[in-house]
Amino acid sequence: MQLRDTNAPLKLILSSLSNIFSVVAPSAGTLCDPDGELFIKPATKQEVEFYESANAQHPDLADIMPVFMGTLQLNNHTDISSINEQLPVVSDVLSEHLKEEVVALAHQLHPALEGPAPGEESIAWRPNRNKKIATDIAIVLENSAYGFARPNIMDCKLGVRLWADDAPEEKKRRFDKISAETTHKELGFRVAGMRVYRGSERDEELDPEEYKKYDKDWGRFSVSTPTVVESMRKFLFNPRSGVSDEDAKFVAEAFCEELKKVEKRLAAEETRMYSASLLFVFEGDGPALKHAIKVNAEAAARKEARMTERQRLKDLARREAEAEAAAHKGRSPSNAAARVDSGIDVSGDNDVLTRKAAGALDDYDDEDDDDVSSDGSVETLEPVLQLRLIDFAHAAWVPGQGPDENVLKGVRSLITIFDEMSR
């Protein structure tokens, strides 16, 4: 099934809303080939360290974050050769065009790293309108929208408090005002942006790719606690794109289950994340969504059948081993004595049989083939949805301080909302 136009051009995202990531990750300098597997964006040292430590020491949390491929140093010396050297594992996946854009980005960002102009050190903090990050590092991540025909994307920024301890006072005041005036205050999150395929009956509201975009102002000024469920239904329930109510409810239920996993993982960690987000992606093309659900349901049924058969064989092997052990245990004393007289010690018979039974069960214990079909081929699944925890510029580990209830409040509110939308 052809899902994407493989000739679509690479796009360098600056501050416009012309790309699938512009709503959910509008940082200047973000790079992504819409048809590729990777996503490259400038990052702070703190964000890099958080990704690295999560992958090294907190695998359960890393499992709900984008797959982290590595980092790139960005400076005037960055060229295609240095990119290949820094990312040997994925260099073949990066197109030459994308590498050229990374080089251009490195040279573009470098002047910003040379420090403020004379006298600028004393200027008070002000909002970063162009979203540029003063950094010489980029992180390479999975593209969460890869493989979807028409990905619908929603970014939900988490927390009641949005600023880190080291934030300037003016930033704290501004962010507290945003929190107080939006759903952050009562629900612990707000919709920071959405992009919905054929999300309007009015063609003039759609972009050239037939998407309706909801920017950050929509989430700040048009969505309130009383209207949040109805507002978020626009993300899932979309008859014009061919998404049936039944399939929309299925996606809502699936997101609800994924959110419960996020809640469990975050509750088990001691972190503090400020302005982190949850990125929701699902197949926005109705026929493609229905097909993906069908394909995956059939694959799940086959997997369940294989697991049932494996369990049946394990039970059979266990019964046979137990029967053989019982038969040995019931031997007559004369037979046992004869074996001892011949120099054979039968005291370990049961241990031998136990090991034999264990070996028989091992034949049916290989769970690595759960996704392998009966003919030996790997089951190919089609993407239905993805949920990822993202944006860790202000994230840190805080041993001894307990889980991040500020973030968990938003996750739990989202669980309630998606549960309601699934009914």
C-alpha positions in Angstrom: 0.0 0.0 0.0 1.6 3.3 -1.1 1.3 5.6 1.9 3.5 8.6 1.0 4.9 10.5 -1.9 8.6 9.5 -1.7 9.6 12.5 -3.9 8.3 15.1 -1.5 11.0 17.8 -0.9 12.9 18.3 2.3 11.7 21.3 4.2 13.7 23.6 6.5 11.3 24.8 9.2 12.0 28.3 10.6 9.0 30.1 12.1 6.1 29.4 9.6 3.4 26.9 10.0 3.9 25.2 6.6 5.0 21.8 7.7 3.7 19.0 9.9 6.1 19.8 12.6 5.5 23.6 12.6 2.5 23.2 15.0 4.1 20.7 17.3 7.8 21.8 17.3 8.2 25.3 16.0 11.8 25.9 17.1 13.8 27.7 14.5 16.3 25.4 12.7 14.2 22.3 13.0 14.9 19.9 10.1 12.8 17.0 8.9 12.4 15.2 5.6 8.6 14.6 5.8 9.1 11.2 4.1 12.1 10.2 6.2 12.5 8.4 9.4 14.6 11.1 11.2 14.0 14.5 12.8 16.8 16.9 13.6 16.6 19.9 15.9 18.9 22.2 17.8 19.0 21.3 21.5 20.3 22.7 24.8 23.0 20.8 26.7 20.4 20.0 29.4 18.1 18.3 26.8 20.9 16.3 25.3 22.0 15.1 28.8 18.4 14.1 29.6 18.1 12.0 26.5 21.4 10.3 27.1 20.8 9.5 30.8 17.2 8.3 30.0 18.5 5.9 27.4 21.4 4.7 29.6 19.7 4.4 33.0 15.9 4.8 32.6 14.8 2.5 29.8 11.2 2.5 30.8 11.0 6.3 30.5 13.1 6.3 27.3 10.5 3.9 25.9 7.8 6.7 25.8 10.2 9.3 24.4 11.2 9.6 20.8 14.0 7.2 19.8 17.3 9.0 20.3 19.8 8.4 17.5 22.6 10.7 18.7 23.9 14.3 18.5 25.5 16.5 16.0 28.0 19.3 16.6 27.0 22.5 14.7 29.7 25.0 13.8 31.4 26.7 10.9 33.4 23.5 10.3 30.4 21.2 10.0 30.3 19.5 6.6 28.8 16.3 5.2 31.9 14.3 6.1 31.7 15.4 9.8 28.0 14.5 9.9 28.8 11.0 8.6 31.6 10.6 11.2 29.3 11.7 14.1 26.4 9.5 13.1 27.9 6.3 11.6 24.8 4.2 12.5 22.2 6.4 10.7 24.3 8.3 8.2 23.0 6.0 5.4 19.4 6.9 6.4 20.0 10.6 6.1 19.5 11.9 2.6 22.3 14.0 1.1 19.8 16.9 0.8 19.1 16.7 4.6 22.8 16.7 5.3 23.3 19.8 3.2 20.5 21.5 5.2 22.2 20.5 8.4 25.4 22.1 7.1 23.5 25.3 6.2 21.8 25.3 9.6 25.2 25.0 11.4 26.6 28.0 9.6 23.4 29.9 10.2 23.4 29.3 13.9 27.1 29.9 14.5 27.0 33.7 14.7 24.3 33.5 17.4 26.8 31.6 19.6 29.4 34.3 19.6 27.8 36.1 22.5 25.6 39.2 23.0 26.5 42.6 21.5 28.1 45.1 23.8 25.6 46.3 26.5 23.1 43.5 25.9 24.0 41.6 29.0 21.9 43.9 31.1 18.8 43.6 28.9 15.9 42.0 30.8 14.4 38.7 29.7 11.9 38.9 26.9 9.9 36.3 25.0 11.8 34.3 22.4 9.5 35.2 19.5 11.6 33.6 16.8 12.2 30.4 18.8 15.9 30.3 18.0 18.1 28.4 20.5 21.6 29.5 21.2 23.3 26.2 20.9 25.9 24.3 18.9 24.3 20.9 19.3 21.5 19.2 17.5 19.7 16.0 18.5 18.7 13.3 16.0 15.4 11.7 16.8 12.8 9.4 15.2 10.2 11.1 13.1 7.0 10.3 14.9 4.9 11.0 11.8 6.9 8.5 9.6 4.8 5.9 7.8 1.5 7.6 8.1 -0.5 8.6 5.0 -2.0 11.7 6.5 -0.8 12.1 10.1 -3.0 14.1 12.4 -0.8 15.7 15.1 -1.6 17.3 18.4 0.9 18.8 21.0 -0.3 19.1 24.6 1.9 21.1 26.8 2.0 19.7 30.4 2.0 21.2 33.8 0.4 23.9 35.9 3.7 25.5 36.6 5.6 26.0 33.3 8.9 27.5 34.4 12.1 25.9 35.9 13.7 27.1 39.1 16.4 29.1 37.3 13.9 31.0 35.1 14.2 34.9 35.2 11.5 36.5 37.3 9.8 38.1 34.2 9.5 34.8 32.5 8.0 33.3 35.7 5.4 36.1 35.8 4.5 35.7 32.1 4.2 31.9 32.3 2.1 32.1 35.5 -0.2 34.5 33.7 -0.5 32.0 30.7 -1.2 29.2 33.2 -3.8 31.1 35.1 -5.7 32.1 31.9 -5.7 28.7 30.2 -6.6 25.1 30.9 -3.1 24.7 32.5 -4.5 26.0 35.8 -7.3 23.4 36.3 -6.3 20.6 34.0 -2.5 20.7 34.1 -2.2 21.0 30.3 -3.2 23.0 27.3 -3.4 22.2 23.6 -0.4 24.0 22.1 -1.3 23.1 18.5 -3.1 20.7 16.2 -3.0 19.8 12.6 -6.0 17.8 11.2 -6.4 16.4 7.8 -9.5 17.8 6.1 -10.4 19.2 9.5 -12.9 21.7 8.1 -15.9 21.6 5.7 -14.7 25.0 4.4 -12.0 24.6 1.8 -10.6 28.1 2.4 -9.7 26.9 6.0 -7.4 24.2 4.6 -3.8 24.6 3.5 -2.5 23.2 0.2 -2.1 19.8 1.7 -5.7 19.9 2.9 -4.9 20.3 6.6 -6.6 22.6 9.1 -4.2 24.1 11.6 -4.9 25.1 15.1 -2.1 27.3 16.4 -1.0 28.1 20.0 -3.4 31.0 20.2 -6.3 28.7 19.6 -5.3 26.6 22.6 -4.8 29.7 24.7 -7.8 31.8 23.8 -10.4 29.5 22.3 -10.2 26.4 24.5 -11.4 26.5 28.1 -12.0 23.9 30.8 -15.7 23.6 30.0 -15.1 23.3 26.2 -11.9 21.3 26.2 -13.5 17.9 25.4 -15.6 19.3 22.5 -12.5 21.2 21.2 -10.3 18.1 21.3 -12.9 16.0 19.5 -11.9 18.0 16.4 -8.7 16.1 16.5 -10.3 12.7 16.3 -13.8 13.0 14.9 -13.6 14.1 11.3 -16.2 12.7 8.9 -14.8 14.7 5.9 -11.6 12.8 6.0 -13.5 9.5 6.1 -12.8 8.7 9.8 -15.9 7.0 11.1 -17.1 7.6 14.7 -16.4 3.9 15.4 -12.7 4.3 14.4 -12.4 7.6 16.2 -13.6 6.0 19.4 -11.1 3.2 18.8 -8.3 5.7 18.5 -9.5 7.5 21.6 -9.5 4.3 23.6 -6.1 3.3 22.3 -4.7 6.8 23.3 -6.3 6.4 26.7 -4.4 3.1 27.2 -1.1 4.7 26.0 -1.7 7.6 28.4 -2.1 5.1 31.3 1.3 3.7 30.4 2.8 7.2 30.4 1.3 7.8 33.8 2.8 4.6 35.2 6.2 5.3 33.8 6.3 8.9 35.0 5.0 7.9 38.5 7.9 5.5 38.8 10.5 8.2 38.1 11.8 11.1 40.1 12.0 13.9 37.5 11.0 17.5 37.1 9.9 18.6 33.6 8.8 22.1 32.7 7.1 22.9 29.4 7.4 19.3 28.3 4.7 18.0 26.0 2.9 14.9 24.9 2.8 14.5 21.1 -0.2 12.6 19.7 -0.1 11.3 16.2 -2.6 9.1 14.4 -3.6 8.2 10.9 -5.9 11.0 9.7 -7.0 9.5 6.4 -10.2 7.5 7.1 -9.7 4.6 4.6 -6.0 4.3 5.5 -6.9 4.3 9.2 -9.6 1.6 8.8 -7.2 -0.5 6.8 -4.4 -0.1 9.4 -6.8 -1.1 12.2 -7.9 -4.1 10.2 -4.4 -5.2 9.4 -3.2 -4.8 13.0 -6.3 -6.6 14.4 -5.7 -9.6 12.1 -2.0 -9.6 13.1 -2.9 -9.5 16.8 -5.4 -12.4 16.3 -2.6 -14.5 14.6 -0.2 -13.6 17.4 -2.8 -14.6 20.0 -3.3 -17.9 18.2 0.4 -18.6 18.2 0.7 -17.8 21.9 -2.3 -20.1 22.6 -0.7 -22.9 20.7 2.7 -22.3 22.4 0.9 -22.5 25.8 -0.8 -25.7 24.8 2.5 -27.3 23.8 4.1 -26.1 27.0 1.3 -27.7 29.0 1.6 -30.9 27.1 5.3 -31.0 27.6 4.8 -30.4 31.3 2.3 -33.2 31.7 4.5 -35.6 29.9 7.5 -34.7 32.1 5.4 -35.0 35.2 4.1 -38.4 34.1 7.6 -39.7 33.4 8.8 -38.4 36.8 5.9 -40.2 38.5 6.8 -43.4 36.6 10.4 -43.2 37.8 9.3 -42.5 41.3 7.1 -45.6 41.3 9.9 -48.1 40.4 10.1 -51.2 42.6 12.8 -51.2 45.3 14.4 -54.3 43.7 14.9 -52.3 40.5 16.4 -49.4 42.4 18.7 -51.7 44.3 19.8 -53.4 41.0 20.7 -50.0 39.6 22.7 -49.1 42.7 24.5 -52.5 42.6 25.5 -51.7 39.1 27.1 -48.5 40.2 24.4 -46.2 39.0 23.1 -43.7 41.6 19.4 -43.0 41.1 19.2 -40.4 43.8 19.4 -37.6 41.2 16.7 -39.1 38.9 14.2 -36.4 39.7 16.7 -33.6 39.1 17.6 -35.1 35.7 13.9 -35.3 34.8 13.3 -31.7 36.1 16.1 -30.5 33.8 14.7 -32.5 30.9 11.2 -31.0 31.5 12.7 -27.6 31.6 14.5 -28.2 28.3 11.3 -29.4 26.7 9.5 -26.2 27.9 12.3 -24.1 26.6 11.5 -25.3 23.1 8.2 -23.4 23.4 9.4 -20.4 25.3 10.9 -18.2 22.6 8.9 -15.0 22.7 11.2 -13.3 20.2 9.1 -14.8 17.4 5.8 -13.3 18.6 5.7 -11.2 15.4 6.8 -13.9 13.1 4.1 -15.6 10.9 3.6 -19.3 10.4 5.7 -19.2 7.2 8.6 -17.6 9.0 8.2 -14.0 7.7 7.9 -11.0 10.0 4.5 -9.5 10.4 4.3 -6.1 8.8 2.1 -3.7 10.8 0.8 -0.4 9.6 0.9 2.6 11.9 -2.4 3.6 13.6 -1.1 6.0 16.3 1.9 7.1 18.3 2.2 8.9 21.6 5.5 10.4 22.7 6.7 12.5 25.6 8.8 15.4 24.1 10.7 18.6 24.8 13.2 18.3 27.6 15.0 21.6 27.6 14.0 22.1 31.2 14.0 18.5 32.4 16.1 17.0 35.2 16.4 14.0 37.5 15.7 14.8 41.2 16.5 11.7 43.3 14.7 11.6 46.6 12.0 14.2 45.6 9.4 11.8 44.3 7.5 11.8 40.9 6.6 14.9 39.0 3.0 15.6 40.1 3.0 18.9 38.1 3.3 16.9 34.9 1.2 13.9 36.1 -1.8 16.2 36.7 -2.0 16.9 33.0 -1.5 13.3 32.0 -4.4 12.2 34.3 -6.7 14.9 32.9 -5.9 13.7 29.4 -6.7 10.1 30.5 -10.1 11.3 31.6 -10.8 13.3 28.4 -9.8 10.5 26.0 -11.8 8.0 28.1 -14.8 10.2 27.7 -14.2 10.6 23.9 -14.0 6.8 23.5 -17.6 6.3 24.8 
